[in-house]
Amino acid sequence: MRSRQILLCTCLAATALGPAAPGWAQSPQPPAKTEVSKTTEQVYKNIQVLKGVPAEQLIPAMQFITSSLGVQCDFCHLEDGFEKDDKKPKQTARMMMKMMFAINHDSFDGRQAVTCFACHHGARKPLTIPTISEDESRIIAEDDMTVEPNNAGLPSTDQIIGKYLQAIGSAGATAEISSRIEKGTITLGPKQFPVEILAKAPAKQVTIMHLPGGDSVTVLNGEAGWLSTPGRGTREMGPSELFGASVDAQLFFPSGLKQFFKVLRVQRKEPVHGREAYLLVGLRDNQPPVRLYFDVESGLLVRMMRFADTPVGRNPAQIDYEDYRQDSGLRIPFRWTVARPGGGFTIQIEHLQLNVPIEDDKFDKPASTKPSS
């Protein structure tokens, strides 16, 4: 149990640069050097429905299902044999996925309009009776770019981004940031572990989580990314993980925020922790929308939401930025909290250095680790 908790913490730490969620600790792991181009049936055993899907999307798809039904992996799978078909819920899940794909194909021109969550809303059995009250925090519109914006009377994108850069220290000051080294702790439940984050402009970042059994390392070198966990070896990031890592790395150097997105527009006002915020929605080619929330009064970025596509639906990740402090003439968040369906973690920075030299080899692919005996 202790080793599973540590592995869970390891994978959640990696979500600072890519998708993960509770349940991963008990999920089947791909081989240490899985090729990103391989499909699910080339990597995993007994794949019957999700054939032809990129292998890196299988675990996120399972996470989407467990979140939608409010269950864990062992609801459908045997702990010592994920490929086995001993449990009836696994057979039911296959039928439900086929039904969902058929509905989307026949009624919605193949668009992912219906998902597991559309019927289950966190319950094991689909909800057939309307609820009297609904937890609004669980309801997320599918795609802001298909909804007519309610931005009448709101500032322009340039004005909101300009105020943000001014709030953290002016556009000129932020443009001069060439590197950041941050050290602190990551907290998951009652457990804390040391963490280091090294970032180098324009888009290089490495996160190192120090665990009793070894370091968990997540690396983005600007073009590719890798994840390395104790006893699990090193694997390349898939496309969705790489996109999430790129978004996170971009926010370390905010002067290029407008250039990062192909489309960036003001959508509406929304409350964040009881305060009004402007919602900006950003798009890059063939990627889900990214939501950026800027406090109306202070201009600071207080929340980001990004999504990872899976064959069965989109997994959301919400990151709240807090504890902004002055350092070297800039205001920088010293705490951010990552929340996902079913779990999350908090990183608290204790030491920060700006514009210090960082060797490029820090962003090389981590050495493969040997599985522990």
C-alpha positions, 0 to 999 in steps of 0.5 A: 500500500505504501509503494502504491501511495508513493507511485500515485504521488509520483504520477500526480507530480507528473501532472504538472506537465501532463495528464494523470489522475487517481487510479493510475497507481493501480493501472497497467503501465505501458512498457518503459520505452513504448513508441508513441505511434503504437496503438492500444492493441500493440501495447496492451493485452485483450483490447477489444473496443478501443482498437486503433487508438493511440496507446498513450490515450488508453489510461486517460480514457480509463481515468475518464470512465472512472471519474464519470462513474465515481469508481476506481480501477478495481470496479472493472479490473482484477488487480493482478490481471487487468487484461482478464475478463472475470468481472461483469462490469468490464463486459458492461463497459464494453457494451456501453462504449459501443453504444456511445460510439453508435449514438455519436456516429448515428445522431451527431455526425461522429462528434463526441456529443455523448460521453459516459458522464452525460448519463452517469454524472459520477454515479455507477448507474445512469441517472434516470430521475432529474436531480433537485439540485446540481453541483455546478462546479462539476458541470463544464461546457464542452467547447467555449468556441462553439458558444456565442461569447457574452463579452459585450462591454468587456475589455479586449484581449489586448487590454486584459493581457496588457493589464496582466503583464503590468500586474506582474511587473510590466511587459518589458520585465517579463520579457527579460525572464530567461530562466526560473529555478523553483524549489518547494514541496508537493502535497497530496493528502497528508504527504509532502515531498520535495520538488524542484522546477527548472524552466528555461525560455522559451519552452523548456522545463523539468520537474523533479520530485524527490521520493524515498524510492528515487526521483520522479522526473518530467522533462520538456525540451521544447519539442519533445517530452519524457516522464520517468518514475522510480522502478518504471523506466522512462517513456515519451509523452504522447501528443496530449501530454505534450500539449499540456506540458507546453501550456504549463511551460508557457505560463512560466514566461508569460510575455509570449502568451498571445503568440502561443495561441492561434486564437485568443478571445474574451468569452465572458465574466465568471466568478473564481473563489468569489471574485469576478474574473475575465475568461479568455479562451485560447486555441491551437491547431487540433487541440482542445480549448484552454481557459484562462481566468484573469482577476477583474480587479488585480489583473492577475491570472488566477485559474487555468483550465485545460483538457486532454482528449480521449476516445471517450471524452475530455479529461479536465485539469484545473490549476489555481494560482495563488500566493503571488509575491514580489521577487526581483521586481516581479509578482510570481505565484508561489503556490498552485493547486491542480485539481482533476476529477477524483483528486489533485495536489498542491505545489508550494514554492519556498525558494525562487531564482530568476535569470540564472544559468541553466545548462541545456543538458538539464532538459535531456531525456532522463536515464532509464531506470531499472525496475526494482526487484 
